[in-house]
Amino acid sequence: MPSSAIFSAAFVRTPEGWSGAEVDLSAAEIVDDLGDAVQESLGLVGDELALLCVEVEDEWFAIARYRGDEEPRVFLSDAQAGVNGQLGELFAEFAGVAPDKESTDLGVRPAGDFELLQDFGVSKEELLELSMEEGVLPADILSIIAERLAFADELDRLR
């Protein structure tokens, strides 16, 4: 694991709004463990829509989307996340990319499902623009996205 601070929380959408819980990903060894941790943290039992938000301070963020038996989807802000520890490797694998461990200066390269939040009003262009904006921290980007999706209060409560 990287020495940077890691924050991970999952949010479930209910008829009353969004509800969140912190998620411990320290035991995750394979991609499926991420979904299991979300399900356990939120107590999911059916077809609920859940989002897992992970940020590694100053480095990268990821958003994974789970819903019942549907194939999970993920957006990773930087494909190079996999260079910096097991959690980054898991998310790079989830996003379907292999980090280039030889080259350290490739710039930010988002990966995964760029249309992950399209149905919430966050276009692929906006998600990419937010991810690649210079000088904006992953925590700030997740806050902007949480505001757009109306779970910013839950995100702030868990931080």
N, C-alpha and C positions, 0 to 999 in steps of 0.2 A: 504494500500500500504506500502511496506517496505520503510525504511528511506534511503535506498541506492539509488544511481543515476540510473535512468532508461533511456535507449535509445531505441527507436523503429523507424525503417524506413522500407519502402517497396521499392522493385525494380521490374520494369517491363522489360521484354526482348522484344525488338523490332528489326526489321531488321537492324537498325542503331547501335544496342548495348543495353546496360542497361541504364535505367534512374531511378532515385530514388527520394523519397520524405519522409520527416519526417511524422510519423503517431502518432496521439494523441490517446492513448488507455485509457485515464483516465475515459472515460464514459462507457467503455466496461463492461457489466454486465453478458453477456452470450457468449458462444464461437462464435456464429454467428456474434456478434458485431465486433469481430476481423476482419473477412473477409469484413464486411461492411466498416470498417475504411480503410482497404487497398484499396478497390474499390474507395472510396471517395477521398482518398489522391492522388491516381494515375490517377483518371479519367478513369478507365477501362470501356470499352463498349462492349467487345467481348470475344474472346478466348485467350487473352493474358496470358502469363505465368508470374506470380508475386510471389515474395518471400517476406515474412515479417520476418525481423530480429529484435529480441529483446534481449537486454542484461541487466541484473541487476548486476551492478558492484560487482565483487568479489564473486558472488553467482551462477548465472546460465545464460544460454542463450537458446533461442528457435528460430527455423526456421520453418515457416509455408509456405506451397506451395499451391497456388491457380491457377486454370486454368478453365475458363468458368464454365460449369456445372459439371465438375468433382468433386468428393468428395475431400475436402481439406485434406491435409496431414501435419503432424507436427513431428518435432524431438525436444525433450526437453533434455537438457544436464543433468538434475538431477530431478528425480521424486519428490524429497523433496522440490522443488520450491513451491509447494502448501502450505507449512507450513508458508510461509512468505508473506502473503498478497493476496489480491483479484486477481491481475494479475497472480501470480504464481498458484493460485487455478484454474483459467481459463485454463492456459496452461497444468496443470496436467490433468484436465478433458478432454481437447482436445487430449492429448496423451493417454488417457484411463487408467490412474493410479490414485490411491488414496494414497496421502502421509500418511506416518505413523507419526502421530502427537505425539505419545507416545515416540518414540525413536528418539533421536536427533543425534545419531552418527552411521548412517548406511553407511556412505561413499557415494561417487558419484554413482548414479544409473541412467544412461540414459534411456529414455523411448520414445515411439512413433515409427515412421517409420524410421528405421535405413538405409533404402535404398532410402531415400528422394532425395539424390543428385547423385545417382548412374549414371544416364544418363548424368551427367555433369563431370564424371570422378572422383568423390569423393566416394570411395567404403564405404560400411558399416563398414568394419574393420578400415578404416582410420578415419571415422567420430567418431567411438567409441574410438579409440586411442586418437584422439585430445581431446575429451570430458573428458577423464579420466586421462590425463597427469597431474601429480601433479605440482603445481606451475604456471600453465598457466592460465591467466585470461580469462574470457568469451570474453572480447573485443578483445583480441589477437587471440582467436580461430576464431571469426567471421571475423577478418581481413585476416587470412590465407584462410578461405573458400572463401571470397570475391575475393581474389587474384586468386585463382584457377578457379573461375567462371567468372573472368574478369569484376567485378564491384567494385574493390577496390577503384578506384578514386572517384566513386560516394559515396561510403561508407565514405571515408575520408572527402569529401566535406560536408556531412551532419553532421558529428560529430563536 
